[in-house]
Amino acid sequence: MAEVIILDRDGVLNTIVVDPEHGTIDSPLHPTQVTLLPGVPEALLTLNHLGFALAIATNQPSAAKGKTTEKNLRDTHARVLELAQAAGARILSNQLCLHRSEDGCACRKPQPKMLLDALRDLGADPTHAWMVGDGVTDVEAGQRAGTRTAFLGPRKCDACKIFDGHSAAPTVWCADLPAFVRHLEASRPPRP
């Protein structure tokens, strides 16, 4: 049975973009805006070496909101994949939801459809999978799909409050993707 890591994208693999005019934060809307977070290609390669199949499940509503084109979104995602796999890791399943939350689709996290589709693509059972993200919706989607969950972000009191009022709570809380990988390495028996 395959073991799977399903990754959120923005804030997990790549940086969030700050609009200099308005000061708002958003996903990259064009391939030229893509910058990976430190250590991501190496962390992904280590996950592959540990025996995990990798997938991405990401909400990308910017085209539906009129902020960019669907082509730009797909080209941006291709750039994230190119950079993320630069060290030799392989991401085998990509799930993108292009809807806004008000569209009421079945795929947008916190709904579990993208995660379940990735698990089906990779022939995996949810009990052999992790959902790794930087938002409550990632943790909720993972719990609904039956996976373990990892929340990435600083463990400050204000960050802890994001789970107040939610039934979701991550299985583990790590600072970033490399820290999550170190957690997995420490908790796995040595491979023969």
C-alpha positions as CSV (number, residue, x, y, z in Angstrom):
1,M,0.0,0.0,0.0
2,A,1.4,3.4,-1.0
3,E,2.1,6.0,1.6
4,V,1.1,9.4,0.5
5,I,1.8,13.0,1.4
6,I,-0.8,15.4,0.0
7,L,0.5,19.0,0.1
8,D,-1.2,22.3,0.0
9,R,0.7,24.6,-2.3
10,D,0.8,28.3,-1.3
11,G,2.5,28.8,2.0
12,V,3.8,25.2,2.0
13,L,5.8,25.0,-1.2
14,N,5.9,28.6,-2.4
15,T,5.7,32.0,-0.8
16,I,2.6,34.1,-0.7
17,V,2.7,37.3,-2.8
18,V,2.0,40.7,-1.3
19,D,0.3,43.2,-3.5
20,P,2.5,46.4,-3.1
21,E,-0.4,48.7,-3.9
22,H,-3.0,47.3,-1.6
23,G,-0.9,45.4,0.9
24,T,-3.1,42.3,0.5
25,I,-1.7,38.8,0.3
26,D,-2.5,36.3,-2.4
27,S,-1.3,33.3,-4.3
28,P,1.1,34.0,-7.1
29,L,-1.0,35.0,-10.1
30,H,1.8,34.7,-12.8
31,P,4.8,32.3,-13.2
32,T,7.2,35.2,-12.6
33,Q,5.8,35.6,-9.1
34,V,6.7,32.1,-8.0
35,T,9.4,31.7,-5.3
36,L,9.8,28.5,-3.3
37,L,10.1,28.5,0.4
38,P,13.6,27.5,1.8
39,G,14.5,23.8,1.6
40,V,11.4,22.7,-0.3
41,P,13.0,20.8,-3.2
42,E,15.3,18.9,-0.8
43,A,12.4,18.2,1.6
44,L,10.3,16.7,-1.2
45,L,13.2,14.6,-2.4
46,T,13.7,13.3,1.2
47,L,10.0,12.4,1.3
48,N,10.4,10.4,-1.9
49,H,13.5,8.7,-0.4
50,L,11.4,7.8,2.7
51,G,9.0,6.0,0.4
52,F,6.2,8.6,0.2
53,A,4.3,9.3,-3.0
54,L,3.6,13.1,-3.3
55,A,0.5,14.9,-4.4
56,I,-0.8,18.5,-4.4
57,A,-4.3,19.7,-3.5
58,T,-4.7,23.4,-3.8
59,N,-7.6,25.9,-4.0
60,Q,-6.9,28.4,-6.8
61,P,-9.9,30.7,-7.2
62,S,-8.1,33.8,-8.6
63,A,-9.3,33.3,-12.2
64,A,-12.9,32.8,-11.0
65,K,-12.5,36.1,-9.0
66,G,-11.3,37.9,-12.1
67,K,-7.8,38.5,-10.8
68,T,-6.0,36.6,-13.5
69,T,-6.6,34.1,-16.3
70,E,-7.0,30.4,-16.0
71,K,-4.0,30.0,-18.3
72,N,-1.9,32.1,-15.9
73,L,-3.0,29.9,-13.0
74,R,-2.1,26.7,-14.8
75,D,1.3,28.2,-16.0
76,T,2.0,29.4,-12.4
77,H,1.2,25.9,-11.1
78,A,3.5,24.4,-13.7
79,R,6.3,26.8,-12.5
80,V,5.8,25.7,-8.9
81,L,6.1,22.1,-9.9
82,E,9.2,22.7,-12.0
83,L,11.0,24.5,-9.1
84,A,9.7,22.1,-6.4
85,Q,11.0,19.0,-8.3
86,A,14.3,20.7,-9.2
87,A,16.2,18.4,-6.7
88,G,14.8,15.3,-8.3
89,A,11.6,14.7,-6.3
90,R,8.5,13.6,-8.2
91,I,4.9,14.9,-7.5
92,L,2.6,12.3,-9.0
93,S,-0.9,13.8,-8.6
94,N,-2.1,17.4,-8.9
95,Q,-5.5,18.5,-7.8
96,L,-6.6,22.1,-8.4
97,C,-9.9,23.6,-7.5
98,L,-10.5,26.7,-9.6
99,H,-13.8,27.7,-7.8
100,R,-14.6,30.4,-5.3
101,S,-16.0,29.4,-1.9
102,E,-19.4,30.8,-2.9
103,D,-19.6,28.5,-5.9
104,G,-20.4,25.6,-3.5
105,C,-18.3,23.0,-5.4
106,A,-17.5,19.6,-4.1
107,C,-13.7,20.0,-4.6
108,R,-12.7,23.1,-2.7
109,K,-11.1,22.5,0.6
110,P,-12.3,21.9,3.3
111,Q,-14.3,19.4,1.2
112,P,-12.2,16.2,0.9
113,K,-12.8,15.5,-2.8
114,M,-9.3,16.6,-4.1
115,L,-7.6,14.6,-1.4
116,L,-9.7,11.5,-2.2
117,D,-9.0,12.0,-5.9
118,A,-5.3,12.1,-5.2
119,L,-5.5,9.0,-3.0
120,R,-7.3,7.2,-5.8
121,D,-4.8,8.3,-8.4
122,L,-2.0,6.9,-6.2
123,G,-3.7,3.7,-5.1
124,A,-3.5,4.7,-1.4
125,D,-5.7,4.4,1.6
126,P,-6.4,7.5,3.7
127,T,-4.9,5.8,6.8
128,H,-1.6,5.7,5.0
129,A,-1.6,9.4,4.1
130,W,-1.0,12.9,5.4
131,M,-2.5,16.2,4.4
132,V,0.0,18.9,5.0
133,G,-1.1,22.6,4.9
134,D,-0.9,26.0,6.4
135,G,-4.6,26.6,6.9
136,V,-7.6,25.3,8.9
137,T,-9.2,24.2,5.7
138,D,-6.3,21.9,5.0
139,V,-6.6,20.3,8.4
140,E,-10.4,20.0,8.0
141,A,-10.1,18.5,4.5
142,G,-7.6,15.9,5.8
143,Q,-9.8,15.0,8.7
144,R,-12.8,14.6,6.4
145,A,-10.8,12.4,4.0
146,G,-9.5,10.3,6.9
147,T,-5.8,11.2,6.7
148,R,-3.4,12.3,9.4
149,T,-2.8,16.1,9.2
150,A,0.1,18.4,9.6
151,F,-0.3,22.2,10.1
152,L,2.7,24.3,9.1
153,G,3.3,27.6,10.7
154,P,4.6,29.3,13.8
155,R,3.3,28.0,17.1
156,K,2.5,31.3,18.7
157,C,-0.6,32.1,20.8
158,D,-2.2,34.1,18.0
159,A,-1.6,31.2,15.6
160,C,-3.1,28.7,18.0
161,K,-6.3,30.8,18.1
162,I,-7.0,29.9,14.4
163,F,-8.3,26.5,15.6
164,D,-10.6,28.1,18.2
165,G,-14.2,27.3,17.4
166,H,-13.1,24.6,14.9
167,S,-13.4,20.9,15.4
168,A,-10.2,20.5,13.4
169,A,-6.9,20.0,15.2
170,P,-3.8,18.9,13.4
171,T,-2.1,15.6,14.2
172,V,1.2,17.4,14.3
173,W,2.3,21.1,14.1
174,C,5.6,22.0,12.5
175,A,7.2,25.3,11.6
176,D,7.6,24.4,7.9
177,L,8.0,21.6,5.4
178,P,11.6,20.8,6.2
179,A,10.6,20.6,9.9
180,F,7.7,18.2,9.0
181,V,10.2,16.0,7.1
182,R,12.5,15.9,10.1
183,H,9.5,14.9,12.3
184,L,8.7,12.0,9.9
185,E,12.4,10.9,9.8
186,A,12.5,10.8,13.6
187,S,9.3,8.8,13.9
188,R,10.0,6.2,11.2
189,P,11.9,3.0,11.8
190,P,15.1,2.7,9.8
191,R,14.7,1.2,6.3
192,P,16.7,-1.9,5.5
